[in-house]
Amino acid sequence: MRPRWLPGLFAGLLLSLPTAAPAAAPETVSGDGWRLQVPAEWTLQRGLLGADLIARPPRADTQGWAQDQLVLTREAYDPRRSCLDGFTMRKLRDMSHLATQFQVVEEQPLELGGAVATLLELRYQEGPRELQAYLMIMATETHMVVLSLASSPARFEFQRSLFRGIAESLRPGAAPQP
């Protein structure tokens, strides 16, 4: 026979468990030839280290802030020299030279707002850090847009649907008017 106070104890424990705060609506961010949706609470930095955009979760999310990172860059597109597949192979070769245990886990062709793209899931090691990432490469008329969302493997699995949603929100956008 179980004590009468046991169900009350379980109910109290369930009520005292922390619940995740509802995520804020995504914010649309744009740059020269691209637009993207990121969580509104993320910190955005533009033009840092040659990147069009670097974004991270808020510092209050200490585990995520130390690990999750979005980097978006652009490179001029010359259709006489490269296609999406050729550019993707070159990008993977360059990344694999900087990492160890480099592995392409999955590759998926996509169309994003009329632009062709490739979404790759990668797993690799940079120094002592093991990382898992989505790498989205989108070909626009003038640029190759490269989006990377990386974190530790455990954190990546925790954030997988969020990261995938961010990657799949990438679209070509109008260039800013002079």
C-alpha positions as CSV (number, residue, x, y, z in Angstrom):
1,M,0.0,0.0,0.0
2,R,1.4,3.4,-0.9
3,P,1.2,6.4,1.3
4,R,-1.4,9.0,0.6
5,W,1.1,11.8,0.4
6,L,3.0,10.2,-2.5
7,P,0.7,11.4,-5.4
8,G,0.9,14.9,-3.9
9,L,4.7,14.7,-3.8
10,F,4.9,13.7,-7.5
11,A,2.5,16.5,-8.5
12,G,4.5,19.0,-6.6
13,L,7.7,17.8,-8.2
14,L,6.2,18.1,-11.7
15,L,5.0,21.6,-11.0
16,S,8.4,22.6,-9.7
17,L,10.4,21.4,-12.8
18,P,11.6,24.2,-14.9
19,T,9.9,24.6,-18.3
20,A,11.5,25.9,-21.4
21,A,10.4,29.5,-22.2
22,P,8.6,29.8,-25.5
23,A,10.9,30.7,-28.3
24,A,10.5,34.2,-29.6
25,A,9.3,34.7,-33.1
26,P,12.2,34.5,-35.6
27,E,13.7,37.7,-36.9
28,T,14.4,38.2,-40.6
29,V,17.9,39.4,-41.2
30,S,19.2,40.4,-44.7
31,G,22.4,41.3,-46.4
32,D,23.7,41.8,-49.9
33,G,21.9,39.1,-51.9
34,W,20.5,37.0,-49.0
35,R,17.9,36.9,-46.2
36,L,17.6,34.5,-43.3
37,Q,15.5,34.0,-40.2
38,V,17.3,33.7,-36.9
39,P,15.9,33.6,-33.3
40,A,15.1,37.1,-32.3
41,E,17.1,36.8,-29.0
42,W,20.4,35.8,-30.8
43,T,23.2,38.3,-30.9
44,L,24.1,39.4,-34.4
45,Q,27.5,40.8,-35.5
46,R,28.1,42.0,-39.1
47,G,31.4,42.3,-40.9
48,L,33.4,40.5,-38.2
49,L,36.3,38.5,-39.5
50,G,35.2,38.9,-43.1
51,A,31.8,37.3,-42.4
52,D,28.6,39.0,-43.6
53,L,26.9,37.7,-40.4
54,I,27.9,35.9,-37.2
55,A,25.1,35.0,-34.8
56,R,25.0,33.3,-31.4
57,P,22.4,32.5,-28.7
58,P,22.1,35.0,-25.8
59,R,24.8,34.9,-23.0
60,A,22.1,33.8,-20.6
61,D,22.1,30.4,-22.4
62,T,25.7,29.8,-21.2
63,Q,25.9,26.3,-22.7
64,G,24.7,27.4,-26.1
65,W,26.5,30.7,-26.1
66,A,29.8,28.9,-25.6
67,Q,29.1,26.4,-28.4
68,D,26.4,27.4,-31.0
69,Q,27.6,29.6,-33.8
70,L,26.1,30.7,-37.1
71,V,28.5,32.1,-39.7
72,L,27.3,33.4,-43.1
73,T,29.7,34.5,-45.9
74,R,29.5,35.3,-49.6
75,E,31.9,34.7,-52.4
76,A,31.6,36.2,-55.9
77,Y,30.0,33.6,-58.3
78,D,31.6,33.2,-61.7
79,P,29.5,30.6,-63.7
80,R,32.4,30.2,-66.2
81,R,34.7,28.8,-63.4
82,S,32.4,27.0,-61.0
83,C,29.0,25.5,-60.5
84,L,27.3,24.7,-57.2
85,D,28.7,21.2,-57.1
86,G,32.3,22.3,-57.9
87,F,32.1,25.1,-55.3
88,T,30.8,22.7,-52.7
89,M,33.6,20.3,-53.3
90,R,36.2,23.1,-53.1
91,K,34.6,24.3,-49.8
92,L,34.6,20.8,-48.3
93,R,38.3,20.3,-49.4
94,D,39.3,23.6,-47.7
95,M,37.4,22.8,-44.5
96,S,38.9,19.3,-44.4
97,H,42.4,20.7,-44.5
98,L,41.7,22.7,-41.3
99,A,40.1,19.8,-39.4
100,T,40.7,16.2,-38.5
101,Q,38.2,13.3,-38.6
102,F,36.3,15.2,-41.2
103,Q,33.1,13.4,-42.3
104,V,30.1,14.3,-44.5
105,V,27.2,12.7,-42.7
106,E,24.5,13.7,-45.2
107,E,24.0,15.7,-48.4
108,Q,20.7,17.0,-49.7
109,P,20.0,19.2,-52.8
110,L,17.4,21.9,-52.2
111,E,15.8,24.8,-53.9
112,L,15.5,27.9,-51.8
113,G,13.3,30.6,-53.2
114,G,14.3,29.8,-56.8
115,A,18.0,29.4,-56.0
116,V,19.7,26.0,-56.0
117,A,21.5,24.9,-52.8
118,T,23.1,22.0,-51.1
119,L,22.6,21.2,-47.4
120,L,25.4,19.1,-45.8
121,E,25.6,17.7,-42.3
122,L,29.2,17.5,-41.2
123,R,31.1,16.0,-38.3
124,Y,34.8,17.0,-37.6
125,Q,37.3,18.0,-35.0
126,E,39.1,21.4,-34.8
127,G,41.9,21.1,-32.3
128,P,40.4,19.6,-29.1
129,R,36.8,20.4,-30.1
130,E,34.5,17.9,-31.7
131,L,31.9,19.7,-33.9
132,Q,28.8,18.8,-35.8
133,A,27.4,21.3,-38.3
134,Y,25.0,22.1,-41.1
135,L,26.6,23.7,-44.1
136,M,24.3,25.3,-46.6
137,I,25.7,26.5,-49.8
138,M,23.3,28.6,-52.0
139,A,24.1,29.7,-55.6
140,T,22.6,33.1,-56.5
141,E,23.1,35.0,-59.7
142,T,26.0,36.9,-58.3
143,H,27.3,35.0,-55.2
144,M,27.8,31.7,-53.5
145,V,26.3,32.2,-50.0
146,V,27.7,29.9,-47.4
147,L,25.9,29.3,-44.1
148,S,27.4,27.3,-41.3
149,L,25.6,26.3,-38.0
150,A,28.0,24.4,-35.7
151,S,28.0,23.1,-32.2
152,S,29.3,20.2,-30.1
153,P,27.6,16.9,-31.2
154,A,25.4,16.7,-28.1
155,R,24.3,20.3,-28.4
156,F,23.8,19.9,-32.1
157,E,21.4,17.1,-31.5
158,F,19.6,19.2,-28.9
159,Q,19.3,22.1,-31.4
160,R,18.9,20.1,-34.6
161,S,15.4,21.2,-35.6
162,L,16.2,24.9,-34.8
163,F,19.5,24.7,-36.8
164,R,17.7,23.0,-39.7
165,G,14.9,25.6,-39.7
166,I,17.5,28.4,-39.8
167,A,19.4,26.8,-42.6
168,E,16.3,26.2,-44.7
169,S,15.1,29.8,-44.1
170,L,18.0,31.1,-46.3
171,R,16.8,32.8,-49.4
172,P,18.3,35.0,-52.1
173,G,17.5,38.6,-51.4
174,A,17.8,41.9,-53.3
175,A,21.1,43.6,-53.2
176,P,21.1,46.9,-51.3
177,Q,20.5,50.0,-53.4
178,P,23.4,52.4,-53.7
